Amino acid sequence: MTDEVTIAPAGVADAGEILTLQRAAYLVEAQRYGDPFLPPLTETLDEVRAAIAGPTIVLAARLGTRVVGSVRARVDGDTAHVGRLAVAPDLQGRGVGGRLLAAIEAACAGRVARFALFTGAQSAANLGLYDRRGYRVVAHRPDENGNRLAVLEKTPDPTRGQPGDAPA
């Protein structure tokens, strides 16, 4: 099934679908933390459009014409800050997230010395995905609402080819 999913840069016309997908995907996180105000849930359509317009790299995964996943990265110096990884709830656990992560790493390859991201410290599935992709927890910190976040980093291994070549 994931072989049928295509990943390409998002266009501004995708903003509405990405926002809808993001809200559906992060609803489980909001319930886990008892916090309906997680930033991916309060982001506006104009903010998503602005992210897509650049300089942030925004990728969309599609199954046919349906946007089923998205991810972003902002390059700052030698670091790619990865964020807003979202997969449609009915496709979670099927490899789409791993493919999106590999694709965003490939889009930043050669421009950065490390990848950084954060996720909820209680989000076992997310932490497992990131661990399988070579990310390691380097710190914990609260978000703006007091939820405990795990801060993760990955240094690409130039001897292994593209970053993210580890199995998903």
C-alpha positions as CSV (number, residue, x, y, z in Angstrom):
1,M,0.0,0.0,0.0
2,T,2.8,2.5,0.8
3,D,4.2,1.8,-2.6
4,E,1.2,3.6,-4.0
5,V,1.9,6.7,-1.9
6,T,3.8,9.4,-3.7
7,I,5.7,12.2,-1.9
8,A,6.4,15.5,-3.5
9,P,6.8,19.2,-2.5
10,A,3.4,20.7,-1.3
11,G,1.9,23.6,-3.1
12,V,-0.1,26.4,-1.6
13,A,-3.2,24.8,-3.0
14,D,-2.6,21.9,-0.7
15,A,-2.7,24.0,2.4
16,G,-6.3,23.3,3.3
17,E,-5.9,19.5,3.0
18,I,-2.7,19.6,5.0
19,L,-4.3,21.6,7.8
20,T,-7.3,19.2,7.9
21,L,-5.0,16.2,7.9
22,Q,-2.8,17.8,10.6
23,R,-5.8,18.4,12.8
24,A,-7.0,14.8,12.4
25,A,-3.6,13.3,13.0
26,Y,-2.8,15.5,16.1
27,L,-6.2,14.9,17.7
28,V,-4.9,11.7,19.3
29,E,-2.0,13.6,20.8
30,A,-4.3,16.3,22.2
31,Q,-6.4,13.6,23.9
32,R,-3.2,11.9,25.3
33,Y,-2.1,15.1,26.9
34,G,-5.5,16.5,27.7
35,D,-4.5,19.7,25.7
36,P,-6.7,20.8,22.8
37,F,-4.3,23.7,22.2
38,L,-1.3,21.9,20.8
39,P,0.3,24.2,18.2
40,P,-0.6,21.9,15.2
41,L,-4.2,22.1,16.2
42,T,-4.2,25.9,16.6
43,E,-2.3,26.7,13.4
44,T,-4.3,28.7,10.9
45,L,-4.7,28.2,7.2
46,D,-2.7,31.3,6.5
47,E,0.1,30.0,8.6
48,V,0.2,26.7,6.7
49,R,0.1,28.7,3.4
50,A,3.0,30.8,4.6
51,A,5.0,27.7,5.5
52,I,4.5,26.2,2.1
53,A,5.4,29.5,0.4
54,G,8.9,29.2,1.9
55,P,11.6,29.1,3.0
56,T,10.3,26.0,4.9
57,I,10.4,22.8,3.0
58,V,6.9,21.2,3.1
59,L,6.3,17.7,1.6
60,A,2.9,16.1,1.0
61,A,2.3,12.3,0.7
62,R,-0.6,11.4,-1.6
63,L,-2.5,8.3,-2.2
64,G,-4.2,9.0,-5.5
65,T,-5.4,12.6,-5.2
66,R,-5.8,12.4,-1.4
67,V,-3.2,14.1,0.8
68,V,-2.5,11.4,3.4
69,G,0.6,12.8,5.1
70,S,2.9,15.8,5.4
71,V,6.1,17.0,7.0
72,R,8.1,20.2,7.2
73,A,11.7,21.2,7.7
74,R,13.3,24.6,8.3
75,V,17.0,24.8,7.7
76,D,18.8,27.0,10.2
77,G,22.6,27.0,9.8
78,D,23.7,23.4,9.8
79,T,20.5,22.1,11.3
80,A,17.2,21.0,9.7
81,H,14.4,21.4,12.2
82,V,11.8,18.8,11.3
83,G,8.3,19.3,12.4
84,R,4.6,18.7,11.8
85,L,5.0,15.1,10.7
86,A,1.4,14.0,10.2
87,V,-0.2,10.9,8.7
88,A,-3.9,10.3,8.2
89,P,-5.3,8.3,11.2
90,D,-6.5,5.5,8.9
91,L,-3.0,5.0,7.5
92,Q,-0.8,5.4,10.6
93,G,1.5,2.5,11.3
94,R,1.8,1.6,7.6
95,G,5.1,3.2,6.8
96,V,3.9,6.5,5.5
97,G,5.5,8.4,8.4
98,G,8.9,6.7,7.9
99,R,8.8,7.5,4.2
100,L,8.0,11.1,4.8
101,L,10.8,11.4,7.3
102,A,13.2,9.8,4.9
103,A,12.0,12.2,2.1
104,I,12.4,15.3,4.2
105,E,15.9,14.2,5.3
106,A,16.8,13.6,1.6
107,A,15.4,17.1,0.7
108,C,17.9,18.6,3.2
109,A,20.8,16.2,2.4
110,G,24.1,17.9,1.8
111,R,22.9,21.2,3.4
112,V,22.9,20.2,7.1
113,A,25.0,18.4,9.6
114,R,22.1,17.3,11.8
115,F,18.4,16.9,12.1
116,A,16.4,18.0,15.2
117,L,12.8,17.5,16.2
118,F,10.6,17.2,19.2
119,T,7.6,15.1,20.1
120,G,5.5,14.5,23.2
121,A,7.5,12.5,25.8
122,Q,4.5,10.2,26.3
123,S,4.1,9.5,22.5
124,A,5.5,6.0,22.4
125,A,4.7,5.3,18.7
126,N,6.3,8.6,17.6
127,L,9.4,7.9,19.7
128,G,9.6,4.4,18.3
129,L,9.5,5.7,14.7
130,Y,12.2,8.3,15.4
131,D,14.4,5.7,17.1
132,R,14.1,3.4,14.1
133,R,15.1,6.3,11.9
134,G,18.3,7.0,13.9
135,Y,17.1,9.8,16.1
136,R,18.2,9.9,19.8
137,V,16.6,11.8,22.7
138,V,19.0,14.5,23.8
139,A,16.9,16.4,26.2
140,H,13.4,17.0,27.6
141,R,11.6,20.3,28.0
142,P,8.1,21.7,28.5
143,D,6.2,23.1,25.6
144,E,4.3,26.5,25.9
145,N,1.4,24.7,27.5
146,G,3.6,22.7,30.0
147,N,3.5,19.4,28.2
148,R,6.7,17.4,28.5
149,L,8.5,17.1,25.1
150,A,11.4,14.8,24.1
151,V,14.0,16.7,22.0
152,L,15.6,14.4,19.5
153,E,18.6,14.7,17.1
154,K,20.2,12.7,14.3
155,T,23.5,13.2,12.7
156,P,23.6,11.8,9.1
157,D,26.2,9.1,8.5
158,P,27.9,10.0,5.2
159,T,29.0,6.4,4.7
160,R,25.4,5.2,4.6
161,G,24.2,7.2,1.6
162,Q,21.1,9.4,2.1
163,P,20.1,10.2,5.6
164,G,17.1,8.1,6.6
165,D,18.4,5.0,4.8
166,A,17.8,3.0,8.0
167,P,14.7,0.7,7.8
168,A,11.4,2.2,8.9
